[in-house]
Amino acid sequence: MFGVTTSDDYRPVTWMGRYPVDVTTILVGVHIFCAVLTALAFALGYSGALNHCMFDSAYLWTGGQVWRFVTYAFIHSPLGSTLLWFAVEMYMLFVFGREVERSLGRRAYISLYLTLLLAPAAVLSVLGMWQRTALAGSGALHFALFIAFVTIYPNVELFLRLIAKWVALVLAAVGTLSALAARDWQTITVLWTSIGAAFLFVEWRGAGPELAWWNKLKVKARMTRRPKLHIVQKASTRRVVEPDDVYVSIDPILDKISKSGIGSLTPSERRILDRARNRLLKKNK
C-alpha cells in the first residue's frame, strides 16, 4: 500500500547469482525489449501497428483506448539518432533510478514511476478537449527521474565535478528554450509537468532537502487548531560530534528508515544521512 514502508522495501526484488535485481533493472530490461520489438516491427513493415500504442487524445476521447496512457512510453523509434538518445535514457534510468529507488524504497519508487508515466498523458488528455495532442517515447519520463534524484541529492558531484542541481537546471533550460523557439507548446507542457510531478512527489515524501516555503505549504494543508499555550524547550548547547566511521553513524538512521520510513527522520538525521551519502559517492569514484 502507498505510504507504507517495510524492511524489505530496500532490498532487491531478486538475485541473479551474486548480482541484485531491483525494480530499476527490470524497467531497463522492459524498455530494451520494447525497443527491439519496435525495430523488428519497422524491419518487417509493421510500423503502422505502433500507432495503436502511442498516446492520442482523439482516440482516447472517441474510442476509449485508455491503454495509450501507458503504452506510449514504451515506443522507441529505431530511426536516425533516436537510438543514441535511447541509450542515454537507459543510462539515466539505470544510474539515477537505482539511487532514487534506494532512497525512497521499492513501493514509493514504483508509485513515483507510475506518477511520471501518467501525469503528462493526463494533462494532454485534458488539453485534447480543445486541440488534438499526441505523445510517444519516454524522454520526459526518464529526465524527470533524474530530477527526482537531483531533488534528493542536489549537491552531489556528477561527471566532471559538476553539481547535480546545476546540471538539471541547464538541461531543463535547454529543453525549454529549444521547444519555445519551435513554438512546441506540447513539449514544454510535457517537460514541466514531468519536472513538477517528480519534484512534488519527492518533497511530499519528505525525501528532499528542507524548503521553508514548502514546509509552510504543508503546514497550511494540514492545519489544525493551535493550542493557546505551549512549552518551548531550551535548546541544548552541547556539541554533537559525528563519528568518523560513516557506517557506524548512519546505522541507527537506516534502522529507523526500515521501521518507520524515510519521512520519520529529523532534520539533523537527514543532514547526517545526506553527508554520509555524499562521502560514500565521492569515495567510490
TIGUDO-751721 format. One record per residue (C-alpha): z negated, x, y. Coordinates in steps of 0.2 Angstrom, whole numbers, plus 5000, padded with zeros to 4 digits. Layout:
residues N
Z, X, Y
...
***
This chain:
residues 285
5000, 5000, 5000
5004, 5006, 5018
4990, 5015, 5026
4980, 5019, 5010
4979, 5037, 5006
4973, 5043, 4989
4970, 5061, 4982
4987, 5061, 4973
4996, 5057, 4989
4998, 5075, 4992
5003, 5080, 4975
5021, 5082, 4969
5030, 5067, 4961
5033, 5078, 4945
5037, 5095, 4940
5052, 5104, 4933
5044, 5119, 4924
5034, 5128, 4937
5043, 5120, 4952
5036, 5105, 4960
5047, 5090, 4964
5042, 5080, 4979
5050, 5064, 4987
5060, 5076, 4999
5068, 5085, 4984
5073, 5068, 4976
5080, 5062, 4993
5091, 5078, 4994
5097, 5076, 4977
5102, 5057, 4980
5111, 5062, 4996
5121, 5076, 4987
5125, 5064, 4973
5132, 5051, 4985
5142, 5065, 4994
5150, 5070, 4978
5154, 5051, 4974
5162, 5049, 4991
5173, 5065, 4989
5179, 5058, 4972
5182, 5041, 4980
5193, 5050, 4993
5202, 5060, 4980
5206, 5045, 4968
5212, 5035, 4983
5197, 5023, 4983
5191, 5027, 5000
5193, 5009, 5006
5179, 5004, 4995
5167, 5014, 5006
5170, 5001, 5020
5159, 4989, 5010
5144, 5001, 5011
5145, 5006, 5030
5134, 4996, 5042
5145, 4982, 5051
5137, 4969, 5062
5152, 4957, 5059
5149, 4956, 5040
5131, 4956, 5042
5130, 4940, 5053
5145, 4931, 5045
5144, 4937, 5027
5125, 4940, 5025
5129, 4958, 5017
5111, 4964, 5020
5113, 4979, 5009
5123, 4988, 5023
5106, 4990, 5031
5103, 5004, 5018
5119, 5010, 5011
5127, 5016, 5027
5116, 5032, 5027
5122, 5037, 5010
5141, 5038, 5016
5145, 5057, 5018
5163, 5059, 5023
5171, 5075, 5015
5185, 5076, 5029
5186, 5090, 5041
5170, 5099, 5046
5158, 5085, 5041
5153, 5093, 5025
5147, 5108, 5035
5136, 5096, 5046
5130, 5088, 5030
5124, 5105, 5023
5114, 5107, 5040
5107, 5089, 5037
5101, 5093, 5020
5093, 5109, 5026
5084, 5100, 5039
5079, 5087, 5027
5073, 5099, 5014
5064, 5111, 5025
5056, 5100, 5038
5055, 5084, 5027
5043, 5093, 5015
5032, 5099, 5029
5031, 5081, 5035
5028, 5074, 5018
5014, 5087, 5015
5006, 5082, 5032
5007, 5063, 5030
5006, 5061, 5012
5018, 5053, 5000
5016, 5035, 5004
5016, 5037, 5023
5031, 5048, 5021
5041, 5035, 5011
5036, 5022, 5025
5042, 5034, 5038
5059, 5037, 5030
5062, 5018, 5027
5057, 5015, 5046
5070, 5028, 5051
5083, 5021, 5039
5081, 5003, 5045
5077, 5004, 5064
5094, 5009, 5070
5103, 4996, 5059
5090, 4983, 5065
5094, 4987, 5084
5113, 4987, 5081
5112, 4971, 5072
5104, 4963, 5087
5117, 4971, 5099
5130, 4965, 5087
5127, 4947, 5093
5136, 4952, 5109
5148, 4966, 5103
5153, 4972, 5086
5143, 4988, 5080
5146, 4999, 5066
5137, 5014, 5058
5139, 5027, 5044
5131, 5043, 5040
5113, 5050, 5041
5114, 5062, 5055
5102, 5052, 5066
5090, 5049, 5052
5088, 5067, 5047
5087, 5073, 5065
5073, 5060, 5068
5064, 5068, 5053
5065, 5084, 5062
5057, 5075, 5077
5043, 5069, 5066
5040, 5087, 5061
5040, 5093, 5079
5028, 5079, 5084
5016, 5085, 5071
5018, 5104, 5074
5025, 5105, 5092
5021, 5123, 5095
5027, 5131, 5078
5039, 5145, 5080
5056, 5142, 5071
5070, 5154, 5069
5072, 5167, 5082
5054, 5164, 5088
5060, 5148, 5096
5046, 5135, 5099
5049, 5119, 5089
5047, 5106, 5104
5060, 5115, 5115
5072, 5116, 5101
5070, 5097, 5098
5072, 5094, 5117
5088, 5104, 5119
5096, 5096, 5103
5092, 5079, 5110
5098, 5083, 5127
5115, 5090, 5120
5117, 5074, 5109
5114, 5063, 5123
5125, 5071, 5136
5139, 5073, 5123
5138, 5054, 5120
5136, 5050, 5138
5152, 5059, 5143
5161, 5050, 5130
5153, 5033, 5135
5147, 5031, 5117
5133, 5019, 5121
5131, 5015, 5102
5127, 5034, 5098
5115, 5035, 5112
5106, 5019, 5106
5105, 5025, 5088
5099, 5043, 5093
5085, 5037, 5104
5080, 5023, 5093
5078, 5036, 5079
5069, 5048, 5090
5057, 5034, 5096
5053, 5027, 5079
5049, 5045, 5072
5038, 5049, 5087
5028, 5032, 5087
5026, 5032, 5068
5018, 5049, 5068
5007, 5046, 5083
5001, 5029, 5077
4996, 5038, 5060
4986, 5050, 5071
4995, 5065, 5064
5002, 5071, 5080
4993, 5080, 5095
4982, 5070, 5105
4990, 5062, 5120
4980, 5055, 5134
4992, 5041, 5139
4995, 5037, 5120
4976, 5036, 5117
4974, 5024, 5132
4988, 5013, 5125
4980, 5012, 5108
4963, 5008, 5116
4971, 4993, 5125
4980, 4987, 5110
4963, 4987, 5100
4952, 4982, 5115
4936, 4974, 5110
4921, 4968, 5121
4912, 4983, 5129
4893, 4984, 5127
4883, 4984, 5143
4873, 4999, 5138
4877, 5014, 5128
4869, 5031, 5125
4878, 5047, 5129
4873, 5061, 5119
4871, 5078, 5127
4885, 5090, 5122
4880, 5105, 5112
4882, 5121, 5120
4881, 5131, 5103
4897, 5140, 5100
4906, 5136, 5083
4913, 5152, 5075
4928, 5148, 5064
4928, 5159, 5048
4941, 5172, 5046
4947, 5165, 5029
4959, 5152, 5033
4957, 5143, 5016
4938, 5143, 5017
4939, 5135, 5035
4951, 5121, 5030
4945, 5117, 5013
4932, 5104, 5019
4946, 5096, 5030
4958, 5095, 5016
4944, 5086, 5005
4941, 5074, 5019
4960, 5070, 5021
4961, 5067, 5002
4947, 5055, 5003
4949, 5046, 5020
4967, 5050, 5026
4973, 5062, 5040
4968, 5049, 5053
4950, 5051, 5049
4950, 5069, 5056
4940, 5073, 5073
4950, 5081, 5087
4941, 5098, 5083
4946, 5096, 5064
4964, 5093, 5069
4964, 5108, 5080
4957, 5119, 5066
4970, 5112, 5054
4984, 5115, 5066
4979, 5133, 5070
4977, 5137, 5051
4994, 5129, 5048
5002, 5139, 5061
4994, 5155, 5055
5000, 5152, 5037
5018, 5148, 5043
5018, 5165, 5053
5011, 5174, 5038
5024, 5168, 5026
5039, 5173, 5037
***
